[in-house]
Amino acid sequence: MAYAISHHLNPFLTTAVWAPSGVNLAWATDFPLATLLLYPITRLYGPIVSCNILHLIAPPLAGWSVFVLCRYLVPRFWPAWFGGCLFAFSPYMLTGMVDGVFLMLVFPLPLAVWATLRRVADELKAQRFVAILTLLLVVQFLISPEIYASAAFFGAIVLALAFRMAPAEEQAPLLSVGVWIILSYALSAMLLLPYLYYMCRVRCPKRVFFSPWRTSIDSGQLLCAHHQQSARQASHLRRNRASVSERTFRIRRLPGAAAYRDHRDVRTRALA
C-alpha cells in the first residue's frame, strides 16, 4: 500500500511481486486499512517499524474492546479488566505475535457484540446501531476479510440458536436485531464495492490454492490436543509446514485443558 501510494499505482494490482504477471492484492493479507493509517511511519522509517507497531498495539486494542464488552455485561471494573487482559494475552494473540498480525486486529468484533447486546436491550436506537455496526464491519473487512466472513458465519449460528432457545416474548427483538445486522452487512458491502470488484472480477483465482490439509484441525482440538495426526495430514505437513499460528491452534482452547508442547519446534515450545 505504501509503495502504491508513493508511486501513484493501483493499490490492488502490483507487479512488485510475482513479476511480470503480478498479483491481485485483494486476495492477499495486506490489511489495507492498517497500512494506510501507518503510511507516514512506513514512509519515514520503513515497513519493519510499522509492522512492529502493529504487533505492539494489537493486544491492547483487543483487550480494550473485550474490556468494554465485559464492563457492559458485568458492571464491575476489575472483573472486566481481568477479562480484557485474559483475551489480550491469550494464546490466540500470542501466536499472532509470531506471524499473522492481521489475525490479531480483531478489536471490532467485541465492539460489534457490545453494540448488538445494547440493541437487544433497546439501549441503542436502530439507526445508530446500524451506523456503528456498519463502520465496525468495514474496518474489520479492511483488516481481514477472513475474520469478516467468519464473524458473519458464526454470528448467524449464534443468532439462530438464541432465537430457537429464547422465550416467545424475546423472539421478536432478536428477529429485529437480525434484520438490522443483515442491513449492516449489506451497507458494508456497498461501501466495499471497489474492493469486492477486484476480489471477484479481476484476476480471480480459478482453483483451490490453499489446501485445507495444510492447516485444518478437528473439533476435538478445541478441547484437548491430539498428538497423533492422520498419516495423510502428517505427510503433507512435513512437505508444507504451516504457519506457527495455525499449527499452534491446538493450544487455543478452553481454560483448564493441558497445553500441548511440540518439542521439535522451539517457537511452539515457547508459546506453550
C-alpha positions in Angstrom: 0.0 0.0 0.0 2.8 2.5 0.9 4.6 1.6 -2.3 1.4 2.1 -4.4 0.6 5.5 -2.7 4.1 6.8 -3.2 4.3 5.7 -6.8 0.7 6.6 -7.7 -0.2 3.0 -8.6 -3.3 0.8 -8.3 -3.3 -0.4 -4.7 -5.0 -3.7 -5.7 -2.7 -4.8 -8.6 1.0 -4.9 -8.4 4.0 -6.3 -10.4 6.4 -5.7 -7.5 5.9 -9.4 -6.6 5.4 -12.4 -9.0 6.7 -10.3 -11.9 6.0 -10.0 -14.7 2.4 -11.1 -14.3 1.9 -9.5 -10.9 -0.6 -10.3 -8.2 -4.1 -9.2 -7.1 -3.6 -7.9 -3.6 -7.3 -8.1 -2.9 -6.6 -11.8 -2.4 -3.6 -11.2 -0.2 -3.4 -10.5 3.6 -2.2 -6.9 3.2 -4.7 -5.3 5.7 -5.1 -2.1 3.7 -6.7 0.0 6.4 -3.8 -0.6 8.9 -1.2 0.0 6.2 -2.9 3.2 5.1 -3.0 4.6 8.6 0.6 3.7 9.1 1.7 5.1 5.8 3.6 8.1 7.2 5.6 5.9 9.6 6.3 3.4 6.8 7.4 6.2 4.5 9.8 7.6 7.2 11.1 4.6 8.9 10.2 1.6 6.8 7.8 -1.3 6.9 9.5 -3.2 9.7 8.9 -0.4 12.1 5.2 -0.2 11.1 4.9 -4.0 11.5 6.4 -3.8 15.0 3.9 -1.0 15.9 1.0 -3.2 14.7 2.3 -6.1 16.9 2.5 -3.8 19.9 -0.9 -2.1 19.6 -2.9 -5.1 18.6 -3.1 -6.8 22.0 -4.0 -3.6 23.9 -6.7 -2.8 21.3 -8.1 -6.3 21.6 -8.0 -6.2 25.4 -9.7 -2.8 25.5 -12.6 -3.9 23.3 -13.1 -7.0 25.4 -13.0 -4.8 28.5 -15.8 -2.6 27.0 -17.9 -5.7 26.4 -17.2 -7.2 29.8 -17.9 -3.9 31.5 -21.3 -3.9 29.9 -22.0 -7.5 30.9 -20.6 -7.2 34.4 -20.8 -3.6 35.8 -17.7 -4.0 37.9 -14.3 -2.7 36.9 -11.8 -5.4 38.0 -13.6 -8.4 36.5 -14.0 -6.5 33.3 -10.3 -5.6 33.4 -9.3 -9.2 34.0 -11.4 -10.3 31.1 -9.7 -7.8 28.8 -6.3 -8.9 30.0 -7.2 -12.5 29.6 -8.0 -12.0 25.9 -5.2 -9.6 25.2 -2.6 -12.1 26.3 -4.4 -15.2 25.3 -2.7 -17.9 23.2 -4.6 -16.7 20.1 -3.0 -13.2 20.4 0.4 -14.5 21.4 0.7 -16.8 18.4 -0.2 -13.9 16.2 2.9 -12.1 17.6 5.0 -14.7 15.7 3.1 -14.4 12.4 -0.3 -13.4 11.2 -0.6 -9.9 12.6 -3.8 -9.3 10.6 -5.5 -12.0 12.7 -4.6 -10.1 15.9 -6.5 -7.0 14.8 -9.9 -8.3 16.0 -10.9 -5.4 18.2 -14.0 -4.6 16.1 -15.6 -7.9 16.9 -16.1 -7.5 20.7 -17.4 -4.0 20.0 -19.9 -5.4 17.5 -21.1 -7.8 20.1 -21.4 -5.0 22.6 -23.4 -2.9 20.2 -25.7 -5.9 19.4 -26.4 -6.6 23.0 -27.2 -3.0 23.6 -29.6 -3.1 20.7 -31.3 -6.3 22.0 -31.8 -4.5 25.3 -33.2 -1.5 23.4 -30.5 0.8 24.8 -29.3 1.8 21.3 -31.5 3.2 18.5 -31.8 1.2 15.4 -30.3 3.8 13.1 -27.3 4.4 15.4 -26.8 0.6 15.8 -26.7 0.2 12.0 -24.2 3.0 11.7 -21.9 1.6 14.4 -22.1 -1.9 13.2 -21.5 -0.9 9.5 -18.5 1.0 10.5 -17.1 -1.8 12.5 -17.7 -4.3 9.7 -16.0 -2.1 7.2 -13.0 -1.7 9.5 -12.8 -5.4 10.1 -13.0 -6.3 6.4 -10.2 -3.8 5.5 -8.1 -5.5 8.1 -9.0 -9.2 7.5 -11.8 -10.4 5.1 -11.3 -13.8 6.6 -12.4 -12.5 10.1 -15.2 -10.6 8.5 -16.6 -13.7 6.8 -16.0 -15.9 9.9 -17.9 -13.3 12.0 -20.9 -13.5 9.6 -21.0 -17.3 9.6 -20.7 -17.8 13.4 -22.8 -14.7 14.2 -25.7 -16.3 12.1 -25.3 -19.5 14.1 -25.4 -17.7 17.4 -28.5 -15.7 16.4 -30.3 -18.8 15.2 -29.6 -20.6 18.4 -30.6 -17.6 20.5 -33.8 -17.3 18.6 -34.5 -21.0 19.0 -34.0 -21.1 22.7 -35.5 -17.7 23.6 -38.9 -17.4 25.1 -41.7 -16.3 22.8 -41.8 -12.7 24.0 -38.0 -12.3 23.3 -38.0 -13.7 19.8 -39.4 -10.6 18.2 -36.5 -8.4 19.4 -34.0 -11.0 18.3 -35.5 -11.2 14.9 -35.5 -7.4 14.6 -31.8 -7.3 15.5 -31.1 -10.0 12.9 -32.7 -7.8 10.2 -30.6 -4.8 11.3 -27.5 -6.9 11.2 -28.3 -8.1 7.7 -28.8 -4.5 6.7 -25.5 -3.5 8.2 -23.7 -6.2 6.2 -25.4 -5.1 3.0 -24.4 -1.4 3.7 -20.8 -2.5 4.4 -20.7 -4.5 1.1 -21.9 -1.4 -0.7 -19.1 0.7 0.8 -16.6 -2.0 -0.1 -17.7 -2.4 -3.7 -14.3 -1.3 -5.2 -12.5 -3.9 -3.1 -15.1 -6.6 -3.9 -14.9 -5.8 -7.6 -11.2 -6.5 -7.6 -11.7 -9.6 -5.4 -14.4 -11.2 -7.6 -13.8 -9.9 -11.1 -10.2 -9.1 -11.7 -7.7 -12.0 -11.7 -9.9 -14.1 -9.5 -8.4 -17.5 -8.6 -9.8 -20.3 -10.6 -8.9 -23.2 -8.4 -8.2 -24.1 -4.7 -4.8 -22.5 -4.0 -4.6 -23.2 -0.2 -5.1 -26.8 0.7 -7.2 -27.4 3.8 -4.9 -30.3 4.7 -2.2 -27.8 5.4 -3.8 -26.1 8.4 -7.1 -27.8 9.2 -8.0 -29.1 12.6 -10.7 -31.3 14.0 -13.2 -30.1 16.6 -11.7 -32.2 19.3 -8.5 -30.0 19.2 -10.6 -27.1 20.7 -10.8 -29.0 24.0 -7.6 -31.1 24.1 -4.6 -31.7 21.9 -4.2 -34.7 19.7 -0.6 -35.8 19.5 -1.4 -38.2 16.7 -2.4 -36.9 13.3 -3.7 -38.7 10.3 -1.0 -40.2 8.1 -2.1 -38.1 5.1 -2.1 -34.8 7.0 1.2 -35.5 8.8 2.8 -36.3 5.4 1.5 -33.1 3.9 2.7 -31.0 6.9 6.2 -32.4 6.5 6.2 -31.2 2.9 4.5 -27.9 3.5 4.9 -26.6 7.1 2.0 -24.4 8.1 2.4 -21.1 10.0 3.1 -21.2 13.7 -0.3 -19.6 14.4 -2.1 -22.3 12.6 0.0 -25.2 13.9 -0.5 -24.0 17.5 -4.2 -23.6 17.2 -4.3 -26.7 19.4 -3.4 -24.5 22.4 -6.2 -22.0 21.7 -8.8 -23.9 23.7 -10.9 -23.6 26.8 -9.2 -22.9 30.1 -8.2 -26.0 32.0 -7.1 -28.0 29.0 -3.5 -29.2 29.1 -1.0 -27.3 26.9 0.5 -29.3 24.0 4.2 -28.9 23.5 5.8 -29.7 20.2 9.4 -30.3 21.4 10.7 -30.3 17.8 9.8 -26.6 17.4 11.4 -24.0 19.7 8.8 -21.3 18.8 5.9 -23.5 19.6 7.5 -24.7 22.9 7.9 -21.1 24.0 4.3 -20.3 23.2 3.0 -23.3 25.1 
